[in-house]
Amino acid sequence: MRTEDDSWDIVSSVGATALGVAALRAGESRRTDALFHDPYAELLVSAVGSASWTRLSQGDVGRIDQSTVRSYGVLGDLLVARTCYFDDYLEAAAAAGLRQIIIVAAGLDARAYRLDWPAGTTVFELDQPKVLQFKAAALADRKPAADRREVPVDLRDDWPAALRGNGFDPAVPTAWLVEGLLRYLPADAQDRLLTHIAALSAPGSRVAINTTPGQLSPTMQEQEDGRDRLLATLDIDLDVDALWYPAEGRSDPVHWFTEQGWTVVRADPAAVLTDRGRDVPEEVAAEMRDHLLMTATRGDSTP
């Protein structure tokens, strides 16, 4: 990921992307027709002490002009869709008897706290040490609903060894979650990550992933325009697209896992919302269908 542990900052660079996800989840949770409720998201945003981020997390976006709404509306819809999709994925894995959950680059994800985990479930959270430190401090008086184990490690280092050192058992079927990560990794690092996941997955394991295809990468001008609008309307300086690595040479996760013998199922983000009663304009739905939500399951044998 494009960050260094000793320079990580919750309100800038990759740290701010995690904060943005939490803010949008908090905003969705405040809606009267919310599709999920994440009471921890607003706590995490408030812990930053930023009026701008708190305003966003509380849904106070009245100063945003219509051009900004159009620019970021699809992003918000995608985030809600993927949150619902991954919540369902993890709940289904738990219902199927999987008790070993791994959230890669966990950021400010609060699923270890907010989902209804069966007894005996362990949730491993992998991320930069300072990310996990910030979250632990912000939620210090809250009790997770599972055995939550922090794995403070840079994904460029030997994270499988760090995972084993925290009690992970590769002989046990595992549910992996890789949310909002792949485009922040170089192509070769993405393939290494997928290779490690496959190698550590016993038969019956599952992995859920989202990513944005290369053809949707914004132009430099589009990046600058989006950053300027967010800065002008909410006083938040965040350029997510600039943190992405190029799509060239990047494996398609659907093809990658299929070639490894896993069974892959794709999902339409727009359908995730409409199936829950959320109205999605057709022009937004068309753009959302170009984004990937997928689950792969390893059978009894994998090449």
Secondary structure, DSSP 4 states (H G I P E B T S, - for coil): ----GGG--TTSHHHHHHHHHHHHHHHHHTSTT-S---HHHHHHHHTTT-HHHHHHHTT--TT--HHHHHHHHHHHHHHHHHHHHHHHHHHHHHHTT--EEEEET-TT--HHHHS-PPTT-EEEEEE-HHHHHHHHHHTTT---SSEEEEEE--TTS-HHHHHHHTT--TTS--EEEE-S-GGGS-HHHHHHHHHHHHHT--TT-EEEEEE--GGGPPPHHHHHHHHHHHHHHH-----SGGGPPP-TTPPPHHHHHHHTT-EEEEE-HHHHHHTTT----HHHHHHHTTSEEEEEE--S---
